[in-house]
Amino acid sequence: MLAVALVLGISAALLSKIWLQAQVPQPQPEAAAPKVDMGTVVIAAKSLRFGNRLAARSLREVEWPDKAIPEGAFRKITDIVNGKDRRVVLSAIEENEPVLGWKITGPGQRASLSALIGEGKKAVTIRVNDVLGVAGFVLPGERVDILLTRTEVNEVGDEAPIQKNTFTDVLLRNVRVLAVDQLADDRTEEPAPAKAITIEVDTLQAQKLVLAASVGQLALALRSAGSPDGGATRRIALGDLNSASGPSESAGSSAMVSVTRELVRSDYSVPREGQGLSN
């Protein structure tokens, strides 16, 4: 009986061990990583700013997946620097960032402001001061609205008094700043009071700016980064300064109506239904 019990015990231990080993999951063979075709891309070996001349020592080649190479990237340093024609940086390039064609000039070109202007656009410069220029916090590459303040004089008649209407309009919205004074580096972070701001506009907007500068005073309103163009605007006159309406009032609560008496035109702000009257 003792021998039988010993045999049964050993058999049970062996069977338990075999069963436990069968419960342990077997390691699965690792799937082979898909093959990725690699190429080369030219990147900046150091930070480059507007006006910097490109040289071989400021560039280097790195491996880059062929399917992820950015459009406009260069494969070889010799595609950029050939020892004959120079190339200059137009838009700031950070260290280890790929060098793209639109961020540098063509062979032999200089880093002029004209190279930064988009297709179909013009560069127009307006005069500002430390107040109208948002205390120098407007920097190249940012977006602004342009406000026009002017005074219209209406001579109603020989005996009637001369009427002066002063108001402010939003002349242009969401325009890009190309340069502040003679600074065009879009990565500068040091605010400085400016005397002139160069902005990018189309032909019609350029005409409006030139005319507006001769009839009134221009001011800048700095937009928040990435803000949309939405939101209605309206003319603000002297009568609105004493208005009790708050920001929640709809921008379309009044409309401008022109009245002509004896060939003299006068503009009146006429409220919509349910609003007060102002002129």
Buried (B, 14 or more C-beta within 10 A) or exposed (E): EEEEEEEEEEEEEEEEEEEEEEEEEEEEEEEEEEEEEEBBBBBBBEBBBBEBBBEEEBBBBEEBEEEEBEEEBBEEBEEBBEEEEBBBBBBBBEEEBBBBBEBBBEEEBEBEBEBBBEEEBBBBBBEBEEEBBBBBEBBBBBBBBBBBBBEBEBEEEEEEEEBEBEBBBBBBBEBBBBBBBEBBBBBBEEBBBBEEBBBBBEEEBBEBBEEBBEEBBBBBEBBEEEEEEEEEEBBBBEBBEEEEEEEEEEEEBBEEEEEEEEEEEBBBBBEEEEBEEBE
